[in-house]
Amino acid sequence: MNSAATVGRWLRGWPRRHRTELRLCLRVTVSAVLTLLVSQLFHLRFALWAVLTAVILTQMSVGRSLKATTDYLAGTLGGAMFAGAVGALIPHDSEMGLAVVLAIALMPVALVAAENPRFSAGPFTAVLVLLAPTVTHLTPIASAFERLVEVAVGCAVGLVVSFAVLLAHAYDLAFHAAGRLLGLLAHLLPHLFKGLTRSLDQAAILRIQERIGEAYAGLDAIAVEGTHERMTYLTSERDLTPLLRTLLRLCHDFVMIGRTAVAPLPGVFQVRLGPLLTRVSDASVDYLRASGVALVRRQQTPSRHAVDAAFDDYAAEMARLRHQDLIRDLPVEAIERIFTLAFALEQLRRNFGDLERCVADLCEQHRPWRPIAS
């Protein structure tokens, strides 16, 4: 009975957890079906290429669809024009002649695609333009024209569906990705702090840093798509660069803390700083999670009172330890780790302040407008 209830809850919650993926699934399906209907309406010779183009270019967000469409069009246009010209100017009636023409047309296009990934569709298009006439019995110029028409239909339908069906802005996806990154930082921070009071495997620290790096890379990719939306005036949202810069600095703070967590603190420092570091960790975790929720829900920024109090107590105890000159007799390696930790925590506190300003600025802009009661 309990298992059935658990499965039922999982099934009911699955659509909510995968809302973004389901939206993309619906858009891709609508895009493919609509492109097929348009291709039949215009009597395109090969609806397959138009449908494939629409499926490829219907992406997770409008910004990503725009980027994919412009890149695909650029590569297709260049490859079709060059291959069509080569095929029209150089006779290739024999099999060997066709192979030579294919090499002549493909090498420059492949070189351009290797130099600039946005033209990656060029080689594929060049091959289609030159080899399709062997089946369709068209001239190279006619084959190039057909290819351009098919791609144009797929691009047009893909963009229309991206705008009209469950519109998803990369800017909004970036907010959710930033919230997930902050949640991940909150989850991993206590694991790093454990290394200051007990032995922590170096490989575990590296895995933590890799997870943080992957999460930030995903956020950065989505933010680039949001930039395309802003450049094309599809959204008037503020620039995400300050938030990205702050989150990157927070990730660097975690790297520095990880470097100090390779071995526990020396005895007296562990005894006197251990409880205070636990307070810093707990307060930081709460603040990171609350900031992530505020970003995703466009809510008011969380209070930093508990975080500041924890950092103040740690700094005061650290100053007393320095004043008592307890560091002098420690090994050089231990002294370096103690001062690196102090610097990392100071930077972490400063970046928390920058995070507060970024979240406040972005959420203030999204706060719903309410008329003033008369």
Secondary structure, DSSP 8 states (H G I E B T S, - for coil): -HHHHHHHHHHHHHHHHTHHHHHHHHHHHHHHHHHHHHHHHTT-S-HHHHHHHHHHH--SSHHHHHHHHHHHHHHHHHHHHHHHHHHHHS---SHHHHHHHHHHHHHHHHHHHHH-GGGTHHHHHHHHHHHTHHHH---HHHHHHHHHHHHHHHHHHHHHHHHHSS---HHHHHHHHHHHHHHHHHHHHHHHHHTTTS---HHHHHHHHHHHHHHHHHHHHHHHHHHHHHHTTS-----SHHHHHHHHHHHHHHHHHHHHTTS---HHHHHHHHHHHHHHHHHHHHHHHHHHHHHHHT------HHHHHHHHHHHHHHHHHHHTT-STTS-HHHHHHHHHHHHHHHHHHHHHHHHHHHHHHHHHHHS-------
